[in-house]
Amino acid sequence: MTGSSATLIRGRHVLTAADPAVVVDGAVRVVGDRIEEVGSFDELSARYPDDQVFGGPNDLVTPGFINTHGHFSEALITGIAKDRTLWEWVAALIGPVAPHLDDEIAYVGTLLGGIQMLQSGVTLANDMFVCDPRPDGPTTPGVVRALDEIGMRGIVSFGAGDIRGAKIEDIMAEHEALASAAEASRLSKFRVGIAALGAQSDELYAESLRYAEGQGVHIHLQEIREEVTQVRLRHGVTPIEHCARTGLFESPTIAAHCVWIDRQDRRILADYRVGVAHNPVSNMILASGVAPVPELLEEGVAVGIGVDGAASNDRQDMIEAMKVASLLQRVHRLQATSLSGRDVFEMATIGGAKALGVDEQLGSLESGKLADIVSFDGDSLALANVHDPFGSVAFVAGSSEVNRVWIGGEIVLDGHDPVRVDPLEVAQRSRTLSKSLLEKAGVG
Ligand SMILES: [Zn+2]
């Protein structure tokens, strides 16, 4: 009945992000692309002696992490313009680079960023590719091709804006090209990207609204104080209120950042079930501010964690982002109880899945869900002594302890190396592309 494809993924601690939260000396049984059962390793291995066993008695096993916000469009421009705030950084770097991003850069950049995410346990990346439409064909399908090649799930969007002069018909064509690529993919799904309210004319925003119906939305909202002022001057309300009034939130929406939000904004997010992607590292690098994460959680908003793009973070490391999410709240509030290791672990798993509306299938280790699973090396020095497994994932482990990753039951990272792509070749290919991109853009 079970066949030879069944596997047992074993660990000293299996953290489920469900109930029970921890199974000690446990295992996850995977059949095909699904989790069949989570339970005691001794019991499961006695019942299914023919299953192939992965992992050892000291390992930590978790659900795959869900990176709720990022930009593969920034993968080749890491480490530049690090002393600027958001709008200065956009003017100095993102704007000049955007016209020169093409399908090949999208493909290689996604391989480069995607592999790093995978090495930190990410199994689903919610991406917004920010570029200008090109006359020689669409750019964003390269993202889907690369994710398929790595074996990683994606929720892909094109971060549309027309303030730099792009034509609305060309923008809609780019959305359509990405939507078709995602439709043809086993692992990617499409959402409508809106770079920010301030990046779109009223005409483009109206088109975005129309196109978003029945599809999801990925948007930046209230990342910096200036953005709130700008939209208040233009529309008389906050960006969040404007989205609610115009009907954008009728479509499932994930909003990145939500740093400069008040009580009424929080209530709107909760009422419309808008998910929030919290990006602590980029918020700190760009000096944007501290998102009120505990208040959002208290209001019942689903909050996930994002690594954000490689030009504003710059490390594509979900475990680092989890740790920083906790530390940022603590130092900001001078309160050591603010966001525990378990809080940030849940944000990185089931919280992110809820924020993206995929929690029926992903985000926890439960029978019937897709088998997206991470195994941490229990024989590593960092994890030699685990006293609080949530704290060990959030504060002790780094991406170097991520040993194996399964996506849909398939091993895509083994011994910290991606199985389906050669990382050295990707790094080599990215160097040539990055150099010519910066030359064309006139930055560097
Ligand atoms: Zn962003």
Boltz pocket constraint, residues with backbone or C-beta under 6 A from the ligand:
constraints:
  - pocket:
      binder: B
      contacts: [[A, 69], [A, 70], [A, 71], [A, 220], [A, 256], [A, 308], [A, 309]]
      max_distance: 6.0
